[in-house]
Amino acid sequence: MFPLKDAEMGAFTFFASALPHDVCGSNGLPLTPNSIKILGRFQILKTITHPRLCQYVDISRGKHERLVVVAEHCERSLEDLLRERKPVRYPSYLAPEVIAQGIFKTTDHMPSKKPLPSGPKSDVWSLGIILFELCVGRKLFQSLDISERLKFLLTLDCVDDTLIVLAEEHGCLDIIKELPETVIDLLNKCLTFHPSKRPTPDQLMKDKVFSEVSPLYTPFTKPASLFSSSLRCADLTLPEDISQLCKDINNDYLAERSIEEVYYLWCLAGGDLEKELVNKEIIRSKPPICTLPNFLFEDGESFGQGRDRSSLLDDTTVTLSLCQLRNRLKDVGGEAFYPLLEDDQSNLPHSNSNNELSAAATLPLIIREKDTEYQLNRIILFDRLLKAYPYKKNQIWKEARVDIPPLMRGLTWAALLGVEGAIHAKYDAIDKDTPIPTDRQIEVDIPRCHQYDELLSSPEGHAKFRRVLKAWVVSHPDLVYWQGLDSLCAPFLYLNFNNEALAYACMSAFIPKYLYNFFLKDNSHVIQEYLTVFSQMIAFHDPELSNHLNEIGFIPDLYAIPWFLTMFTHVFPLHKIFHLWDTLLLGNSSFPFCIGVAILQQLRDRLLANGFNECILLFSDLPEIDIERCVRESINLFCWTPKSATYRQHAQPPKPSSDSSGGRSSAPYFSAECPDPPKTDLSRESIPLNDLKSEVSPRISAEDLIDLCELTVTGHFKTPSKKTKSSKPKLLVVDIRNSEDFIRGHISGSINIPFSAAFTAEGELTQGPYTAMLQNFKGKVIVIVGHVAKHTAE
């Protein structure tokens, strides 16, 4: 979007027509309210950008089918200039074919295709009427009421020269005759009655009248999008006089931000659309008792209550005051609007209140997302970093570890997933129209997917869902559509509602990273391995809970498949998924295990106190989960989990490294974003699934053991946690080889409990000199090493 500059923001409201409450659609579900249909269709208007067009910004839905539209607003209009003689009351400007169509109504309450006579050629007629009014200096049809105006416009079909008839009707024939021939010719072309003979806007631009005007204006070309094959900086130019540019800004740095950003900050600063409209008496309320009908039938039909005048269309635009926002940001210095990206001294841009910003960064995420000044700084910083993507990819990762501003979340996720290239050309090339066997299942799933959200529940949202999901299925012939893929698509579609190509690209990058081979036609081996590793993760981090769940038979197969198959989008609402995935995208493919364990730990007390049936009921309607706590604990679990403990044979193979430095300096503090080190003799080997299932606790590699024992400082497998000389041992190593092998060589600090003498006849551990030490390490990491894997597992 373009900067706000000297424009303002305006809001106007209208009502969508209400639908009957007792009528259902062909699928048996209640009809989608017209206001939600409008909400979905409106979104495309936000993508129309041009220097000479006012920008649509937002639409919100209120009570009783009320809709409020926010758009760029200029106080002075063509009508004002006309009053001043320099140089839409709607019915007067309508093209004849639009009037002839009449009001479209459906009688059976079923979706039906509406004829679309209105289009670019209809706009050419409207342009002709506006130009006519500007030329003669008066408004047309002022002496006629609306119905007479419409009748008059339709009778123009019977005349030879529309322009002359309009001029005679309004007593301005002399003025028209004095106009230049080029202008008269342009008016005649615009006011051609039959649309088939009327020129298109493109044809009109080739008219002689524009030959002298066109060179004075630089043709507008829409800037290249962030994810495209074209050069984004190809036409970048700096002003010749930098000092004049600084004067033009005039310290109004907020005006240099996009209108979308300004509106977002206006809302954070306490802006309330409905309150603004109430203050200007655009919205009027009546006492509820005054709205009661005089007569009511059993079926709900009412009589005796006149139509509320406040529900009629009022095209008044209310200017939204920015005073409250400017006052909130008065202490923000100009340097905050232009942060230095090469300055690594601070994660936050400098400002007059930098100390406050640093303090805000430590507050809970929900508070940070409501802090106007903090969000301004984060939005500006991410905006600049994203414009420099992929060059600034490492800094985007670094800043995303702090938090991601909601306004920039869609593009930031795409950057974190490594989306690049001509995504629109790739998406457009996919056949999304030819019927395929999966169509039926997709049609069934979409109306059940996050339908509490107004945008995703709109018909436009359903159509976009259908296209993105079908594009993924068609472009991945080796994979199949599984139920849950729609839930996985929902966050990406919501954040990129007007950019299906980006939603598809993000989804296509997300699935191989976190759900590699989950969507194979026969995915049982992948799912079973995943659930087994998850079960071992529970045992590693919470042995007591793991033992209890195993004793009652409440295994992950019964509750965790929808968690991982949809990456928790099936169990959490979107607003929680956004915060969860902000962190998930910074972790590797093992991070979801930690999220799952963190969820179980929040439910720990209830799980330990209940049996199988109660646990089933508990998970059938999952209790409220504190997502911020879940994220925090997931990070801690991830940092304390040896990397090889979550090794999976069916995980995505590591990509070849493109980093010549071989270092890990750019990796996030709880991520393995950089490629894994080459496999060595100390790496963990894959084992058959049955053997994996038989082991309660996870195996780890010799590499991880060396790292945990702090026997090296030069490996690629360093853990993210910082170590100090005074830190206590993180683990106890129990060597179960016989005493002769142990004496020959062992890990420093390890203890020897030979397997042959480890157990009593009853299967209990033999009491010995190391019993107390084992008790002291309860709740800490214990590693068993030996020659025979079966013995170490036992």
Secondary structure, 3 states (H helix, E strand, C coil): CCECCCCEEEEEEEECCCCCCCCECCCCCECCCHHHHHHHHHHHHHHCCCCCCCCEEEEEECHHHEEEEEEEECCCCHHHHHHCCCCCCHHHHCCHHHHHHCCCCCCCCCCCCCCCCCCHHHHHHHHHHHHHHHHHCCCCCCCCCHHHHHHHHHHHHHCCCHHHHHHHHCCCHHHHHCCCHHHHHHHHHHCCCCCCCCCCHHHHCCCHHHCCCHHHCCCCCCCCCCCCCCCCCCCCCCCCCHHHHHHHHCCCHHHHCEHHHHHHHHHHCCCCHHHHHHHCCCCCCCCHHHHCCCEECCCCCEECCCCCHHHCCCCCCEEECCHHHHHHCCCCCHHHHCCCCCCCCCCCCCCCCHHHHHHHCCCCHHHHCCCHHHHHHHHHHHHHHHHCCCCCHHHHHHHHCCCCCHHHHHHHHHHHCCCCCCHHHHHHCCCCCCCCCCHHHHHHHHHHCCCCCHHHHCHHHHHHHHHHHHHHHHHCCCCCCCCCHHHHHHHHHHHCCCCHHHHHHHHHHHHHHHCCCCCCCCCHHHHHHHHHHHHHHHHHHCHHHHHHHHHHCCCHHHCCHHHHHCCCCCCCCHHHHHHHHHHHCCCCCCHHHHHHHHHHHHCHHHHHHCCHHHHHHHHHCCCCCCHHHHHHHHHHHHHCCCHHHHCCCCCCCCCCCCCCCCCCCCCCCCCCCCCCCCCCCCCCCCCCHHHHHHCCCCCCCHHHHHHHCCCCCCCCCCCCCCCCCCCCCCEEEEECCCHHHHHHCCCCCCEECCHHHCECCCCCECCCCCHHHHHHCCCCEEEEECCCHHHHHC
